[in-house]
C-alpha cells in the first residue's frame, strides 16, 4: 500500500508540470504494480490461510479466522487497484471522486453484510465476501468516474515503474 501511495506525489508533480502524458503513464504504472502485488498477495494468502488455525486460542476461532482470511484475501487485487486509482485522483487534486467511491462501497458493504450475515446466515465468510465485493465496487466507481472524465492509463515504462518504486518505498 505504501508503494502505491507514492503515486500521489508523482501525479502531483506531473500535473504541476502540465504533463498529462506523465499522469497517464504513472496511472498505468500504479495499476500494473497493484495487479502484480495483488496477485502475489492472493497467492501467498491462499497458502497462509490454513496457518490461521494454529494462531488462534480455540479451534472454532481458528476456523473463523481461516475462513475470513481466505475470503478477504481475494479482495487484495481489488483493494490495491482501488488504492492506485484513489491516489492518482488525489494527485490530480480530486478528493471528491474517492469520497463518492468510498461512500458507495460502504453502503454496498453494509447492505451485503446485513444480507449475508443476518439473512443468509453465511457467518464470517459472508462478512468477508461483502467486504471483497465492496472493494470491487470502490475500484469500479473510481474507474468509471475517471473514464467519464476522459482519463486513460497508458504509456508506462520501466522508468515510471522505477519512479513509483523509489517514491513509494
C-alpha positions in Angstrom: 0.0 0.0 0.0 2.8 2.4 0.8 4.4 1.7 -2.5 1.2 2.7 -4.3 0.7 5.8 -2.2 3.8 7.2 -3.8 1.6 7.7 -6.9 0.1 10.9 -5.3 3.4 12.6 -5.3 4.4 11.6 -8.8 1.0 12.6 -10.3 1.0 15.9 -8.4 4.4 16.8 -9.9 3.2 15.8 -13.4 0.1 17.9 -13.0 2.2 20.9 -11.8 4.4 20.5 -14.8 1.4 20.3 -17.2 2.4 16.8 -18.3 -0.9 14.8 -18.8 1.1 12.2 -20.6 3.0 11.5 -17.4 -0.2 11.3 -15.4 -1.4 8.6 -17.8 1.9 6.7 -17.6 2.1 6.9 -13.8 -1.6 5.7 -13.5 -0.7 2.8 -15.8 2.4 2.0 -13.7 0.4 2.1 -10.5 -2.2 -0.2 -11.9 0.4 -2.7 -13.1 2.1 -2.7 -9.7 -1.3 -3.0 -8.0 -2.2 -6.1 -10.1 1.2 -7.7 -9.6 1.2 -7.1 -5.8 -2.5 -8.1 -5.6 -1.9 -11.4 -7.4 1.2 -12.1 -5.3 -0.7 -11.3 -2.1 -3.5 -13.6 -3.2 -1.2 -16.5 -3.9 0.6 -16.1 -0.6 -2.7 -15.6 1.3 -4.1 -18.9 -0.1 -1.1 -20.7 1.3 -1.1 -18.8 4.6 -4.9 -19.2 5.3 -4.6 -22.7 6.8 -2.0 -21.5 9.2 -4.6 -19.3 10.9 -5.9 -22.5 12.7 -2.7 -22.5 14.6 -2.7 -18.9 15.6 -6.0 -18.8 17.5 -6.9 -19.7 21.1 -9.5 -22.2 20.1 -10.3 -24.4 17.2 -13.6 -22.5 16.5 -11.8 -19.2 16.5 -9.2 -20.6 14.2 -11.8 -21.9 11.7 -13.5 -18.5 11.7 -10.2 -16.7 11.2 -9.1 -19.0 8.5 -12.4 -18.5 6.6 -12.3 -14.8 7.0 -8.7 -14.5 6.0 -9.2 -16.8 3.0 -12.2 -14.9 1.6 -10.8 -11.4 2.3 -7.6 -12.4 0.6 -9.4 -12.4 -2.8 -10.0 -8.7 -2.3 -6.3 -7.8 -2.4 -6.1 -7.1 -6.1 -9.3 -5.0 -5.9 -8.1 -3.1 -2.9 -4.8 -2.3 -4.4 -6.3 -1.3 -7.8 -8.7 1.0 -5.9 -5.8 2.5 -3.9 -3.9 3.2 -7.2 -6.9 4.9 -8.7 -7.6 6.8 -5.5 -4.0 8.1 -5.1 -4.0 9.2 -8.7 -7.2 11.2 -8.2 -5.7 12.8 -5.1 -2.6 13.7 -7.0 -4.8 15.3 -9.7 -6.4 17.4 -7.0 -9.7 15.5 -6.9 -10.8 14.5 -3.4 -14.5 14.2 -4.5 -14.3 11.0 -6.6 -12.5 9.0 -3.9 -15.1 10.2 -1.4 -18.0 9.2 -3.7 -16.4 5.8 -4.3 -15.8 5.2 -0.6 -19.4 6.1 0.3 -20.8 3.8 -2.4 -18.5 1.0 -1.2 -19.5 1.5 2.4 -23.2 1.4 1.5 -22.8 -1.8 -0.5 -20.7 -3.3 2.3 -23.4 -2.5 4.9 -26.2 -3.9 2.7 -24.4 -7.0 1.7 -23.0 -7.7 5.2 -26.5 -7.5 6.6 -27.9 -9.8 3.9 -25.0 -12.3 4.0 -24.6 -12.5 7.8 -28.1 -12.0 9.2 -30.4 -13.1 6.4 -28.5 -15.8 4.6 -26.5 -16.7 7.8 -23.2 -17.1 6.0 -21.2 -16.0 9.1 -17.7 -14.6 8.9 -17.4 -15.8 5.3 -20.4 -13.7 4.4 -18.9 -10.7 6.1 -15.7 -11.1 4.3 -17.4 -11.6 0.9 -19.4 -8.4 1.5 -16.1 -6.5 2.1 -14.5 -8.0 -1.0 -17.5 -7.0 -3.2 -17.4 -3.6 -1.7 -13.7 -3.2 -2.5 -14.6 -4.1 -6.1 -17.4 -1.5 -6.1 -15.0 1.2 -4.8 -12.4 0.4 -7.6 -15.2 0.2 -10.2 -16.7 3.5 -9.2 -13.3 5.2 -9.3 -12.6 3.7 -12.7 -16.0 4.7 -14.0 -15.8 8.3 -12.7 -12.3 8.6 -14.2 -13.3 7.3 -17.6 -16.3 9.7 -17.7 -13.7 12.5 -17.2 -11.7 11.1 -20.1 -8.6 9.9 -18.3 -6.5 7.0 -19.6 -3.9 4.6 -18.2 -1.2 4.0 -20.8 2.4 4.5 -21.6 4.1 3.2 -18.5 7.7 2.4 -19.0 10.4 0.9 -16.8 11.3 4.5 -15.7 7.8 5.2 -14.5 7.8 1.9 -12.5 11.2 2.8 -11.0 10.0 6.3 -10.1 7.0 4.8 -8.3 9.2 2.3 -6.5 11.6 5.0 -5.4 8.9 7.4 -4.1 6.7 4.7 -2.7 9.5 2.9 -0.9 
